[in-house]
Amino acid sequence: MPDVTGRSRVLVVGAGPAGCAAGLALLARGLDVCVVDRARFPRDKRCGDALSNRACALLASLGLDPVRLVDGQGAVRGGVVRFPDGTRIARRYDEPGRIVPRRRLDAALHDALAGAGARLFDEVAVRSLERTATGTFVASGPRLRWEAETVIAADGPGSVAWSASGRAYPRGRALGLPATQYLENVRPSVEDDAAVHWFEADLPCGYGWAFPAVDGRTNVGIWVRADAHDARRAPLRALLERFLARHPERFDGARPVSPVRAWPLPLAPAPWPRAEPGLLLTGDAAALADPLSGEGIWQALRSGQLAAEALADEPGDEAGRRAAAEAYLRTCAREFGREAALRSRAQDALRIAVERGWYRFGPVRAALDLFYGHGLLDRMKTVRR
């Protein structure tokens, strides 16, 4: 018999940023919640580790200081994009972002959730979700049998909610393919306090990056969009190796201190609704990652909060669960929808500009400077020149 059994008003599947934000917001509203995660914390997570200043502010509202998590390191005071011929566009942020390794960030959120009194179970996998005749859910796994009126899915790509509700795995333009690695001895640069992105022809609908170091380790990586990538001709590892070799001014002599890690990144706009009665999807499980930058931590945190807000006044019956799902869909559309659609199309335009060299032309350069340098499409960072 499973050793984790019971019932709660809400079950949160996943204790990453989305799940912890949801759990903390539910507890603050006095709702009965259980949170489970298949991993044992602290644990590593494949990620670029970048927090926008908006994500930092949201974490501060939860009582977590990203600066303290990295002892004041990893400040991101600006952004730089570089094109194949060396063309450079830069911007500065009114408030800095921060690089925080996911092991530290997620452990801090996990500890905050446990400290708030959540029923929180590590190393408890959910293998299936089954809707009962009354509209509630039963979550089952090797160690688990739990019933809940509502499930918040915060378990990332391949979420158990996808198979339970017939959602197809995102493909094509709805899926990003990143690969990342930590390096030591990356050569210093005047851009060491900036997130640097290289847009290059063999990284279609994506880019290469290098972020400010933490503890002497620099997070570098590449990503491409699935519909623009031929994995047989250019595996992600090979693309990363080529990218590093093209930039000896930064990476010559750098030493790997981690393996290359690749993962799927479901991109907004989502190919299916993010909610139905009794089931709300958040973070990567909701396909919320920014289709232009790949950023996902702010979206995870915010969607977790929004899911909790949608449930705050839900009375626990079928009509209430339906109303909560509709409210969550509306708030997701407001917070993420329009901008994600615009940024997805901007990615298409940027791909053409890079492949055809149009970024060199005055009008195109002016448009890039407006959209990137002045942050016209970027609500997730406060930008200044």
N, C-alpha and C positions, 0 to 999 in steps of 0.2 A: 504493500500500500504506500502511496506517496507520503513523504514526511512533511510536505508543505500543503496543507489543506485549509479551506475556509471560505469565507464570503466577505465581500466589501462592496461598498457603493461603486467604487471605481478601481479598476486594475490598470496599472501602468506597466507596459511591457517594454523594458529597456531603461537603464539608469545612466544614460549619457546626458548631454546638455538638455535635450528636449524632455526626456523623462523626468529628470531632476527638477527642471523649471516647472513642469506640470505638477509634480508631487508637492513641491514647496507652495505653489499657488493654491492647490486644493486644500492642503493642511491649514493655510492661513485663512481659508474660508470655512473651516470647520467640517469639511467633507471627509468621509471615511475612505481611506485609500490604501492600497497595497501596491508596492513596486517590486518587480522581479527583474533580474538580469542574469544572462547565462554565464557571464564572466565573474571572476573573482577580482575585487578591487584591492589595490590599484592595479591597473592594466594599461598596456600600451594601446594606442589607436592610430591607424594610418590616417594621416591628415597633414595639411600644410601648416597647422598650428597658429594661423593668423586670426587675430581678433580685431575687427574694425573698432573705431572709437565708439560706435553705437553699441556694439557688443560689450565693450568694457563698461559703458554706462549701465547697461542692463544688468550685468553681473554685480555692479556696485549696489544696485537697487535690491539685489538678493543678499547683500551683506558680504560679498566677496570682492576683494581688492586684487585685480590681476597684477598690479605692480608688486605687491608683496609675494605673490606666488612665484615670481622669478627674481626676487631680490633687486628690483629696479632695472633689470636687464630687458633687452628685446623691444625697446621703444620703436614704434613705427611712426615717424613724424612726417612722412610724405610718401609719395609714390612716384615711380619712374617707369615709363615704357620706352623700349628701344626697338628699332626696326632694323632690317638686315643691313642697310647701308650706314648704320650708326646714328640715324636721326633719333633725337631724344626729346620726349615731352615729360615735363615734371610738374608736380603739384605738391603743396604742403597742406597739412591738416591743422585746423584750429586746435583740435584736441588729438593727442597721439593715440594710435592703436597700440597693440602689444602682441608679441610672439610669446605664446605660452604652450609648452609641450602638452599634448593632450593627456598624458599620464598624470600630470599635476593638476590640470584644470578639472578633469573628470573626477579625480580623487577628492578634490576640494568640494565639488558639487555633491558628490556621494556622501561625504562627511557632513555637509550642511543638512542634507535630507535626513540622514540618520539622527543628527542632533535635534532636528525639529520634531522627532517622534514618529516618523513614518514606520510602518511595517515594511521592512526592506530586506529582501532575500537575495543574496549573491549565489552564483553557481546553480541557478534554477532556470532551466530552459523551458520555453513554451513551444511545444511541437504542434499543437492544434488549437484552434478556437472553434467552438461549436455554439450556434445560436439555439437557445431553447424555445419551447413553444410559447413561452411568455415574453420572448424578446430579449432576455438576458443572455449572457455568454458564459460558457464553461471553458476555462483554459486548462489544458492538460499537457503534461510532460513527464519525463522519467521520475522526477521528484515532486510533481505538482498536480493538484486538482483544485481549481479555484473558480468560484462563481462570482460574477460581478454584473451589476446593472449596465455599466458602460466600460468599455475598454479603450484606453488611449495607447495607440501603437507608436512606440518611440524606439523601435529596434532596428532602424536603419535599412539599408538595401536588402531586398529579399525578405522583408518583414513577414512574419507569420500571418499578418492581416491580409497580405496580398493573396495568398492561396486560399485563406478562409472566405474571402469575399469575391473571388474570381477576377482579381486585378492582374493583368498581364505584366510581366517584367518589362520595365521601360527599355526601349531600343531606339536606334537611330539618333535623331536630334534630341531625344529625351534622356540621353545617357552620356555622361562624361567618363573619360578613362584616364585617371591620373596615375603617376608613378613618382615616388619621392624617396629621398635618401638624406641622411645626416652626414655632413662632411666637417672635418676639422682642417685648420690651416687654409681656409679660403682667404685669398689675398685681400687686404684692406682696400677700401674704396671711399671716395667722397660720398658715396650713396649708402654707407653702412647704416644709416638711420632710416632708410627707405625700403619699401617693398619694391623690388625691381622685377619687371616683367619684360621678357624678350618675345616679341611677336615674329615668328619665322615661318618660312614657306612650308617646311616639313612638319609643322605643328598646326594643322588646319583647325580653325575654330577652337583654338587653345593658345598656350604660350609656355615658355619656360620661366622659372622663377628662382630667385634667391632672396631670403628674408634675413633680417638682422639676427645675429647669433645670440644664443643663450648658453651659458657655460661653455663657450668656445665651439659650440656645435651649430652649424648653419643648415637650416632646412632648405634643400634645393629640390626641384622637381620639374616635371612637364605634365601637361594634360592636353588631350585632344577630344573632339566630339566623335562619338561612335560612327555616325553616318559619314564622316569625312576621313575615316581611318581604315587602312587595310592592314590588319594585324599580321597577315601572312608575309607581307613585304617589309613591314617595319614594326616589329614587336616593341612594346613600350620600353623595355630595358634598353634596346638598341637606340631608340629615340633619345632617351636620357643620356646615354653615353655620347652620342653625336652632339647633343646640345652642350654638354660639359667640354667636349673637345674643341668646339667652335669658339669657346671663350676662355683661352688660356690666361688672359689678363686677370681673371677672377679665380679660375679653378685649377691652373697648372700647379702641381705640387700638393693639392688638397688630398686629404686621406679619408676614405670612407670609414665611418664608425657605426654603420648600421647596414643591413641588407637593403636592396631596392625593394620597395613595397608598392604594389599596385592594387587598386580597388575600383569598384563601380561607383559612380556618382550620379544618382538620379537628379535630373535637372528640371527646374521650372521652365515653362508651365507644365503642370502634371498632365499625363495623358488620360487621367480618370479623376472622378470626384474624390476629394480628400476626406469625406465623411459620409456616413449613413447612420440611421438611428442606432445608437448604442456603440458606435465605432468611429473614433476620431483618429486620423493619422497626423503625425507631427514629424518635424525634422526631415531627415533623409527618407524615412518611411513614407512621407507625404510628397516626395520629389520637390523639395523647396530650394535646392542649391541654386545660386545665382548662375544663369546660363552664360554670362559674360566673364565673370571673375572666378566662378567656382566656389565662392564663399558660402558657407553653410551654417556656421556656429550661431550667428545672430538669428538667422531664420529658425534654427532649432530651438533656441531659448525662447524666442518670441512666440512661436507656434505652440510651445508647451504652455505658456501663459494664456494664450488665447483659448486653448482647449479647456483649461480650467475655468476661465471666465464664462465660457459657453455653458458649463455645467453648474455654475454657481446657484442659479435659481430653478434648476430642472427638478421637478417633483418626484422623479423616479418611475413614472409610468411611460407607456408607449408614446403617448402624445408629447410628453416632455422630452423624451429621447429624440423624437423627430424634430422638435423645435430647437433643441440644442445643436443637432447636426446642421440644421439650416442656418442657425446663427453663426456657427463656426465657419461654414462655407462662405458666408458673407464677409466675415472679418478677414479671412484669408485672402479673399479677392481684393479687399480694400488694402491690406497691408502688403501683399506680395504680387498680386495678379498683373496689374497694368504695367508696372515697372519690369517685371520678368518678361512679359511679352515684348516690350520695347528693346530690352537688352538682348533678347534672343535674336531679334532682327539686326541689332547693331553688330552682333557677332558675325552674322552672314556678310554684312557690308565690310567689316574689318578683314575678313578672310579674303575677299576680292581685292581690297586695297593692298594687302600684303603680297598676294600672289602675282598681281599685275604691276606692282610698284607704284600704284597711284598715290601712296602716302607721300611721295616726293613732290606732288603737284600742289601749288599754292592753295586752291580752294579746298582740296581734301585735307591738307595740313591744317587749315583754319578750322575745319569741322572737327578734326581730331582734337585740336587744342580746346575747342569749345566743350566738346562732350567729355573729354578726359581731364584736360588741364583745369577746367572750371567746374567739373563734376555735375554737368547738366543732367545726366541720367543716374546719378548716384545719391540716393537718399540714405545710404548706410554709413556714409562718412561725411563729416563736416569739412568742406574743402575751402582753401583760400589760395590765392596766387602767391 
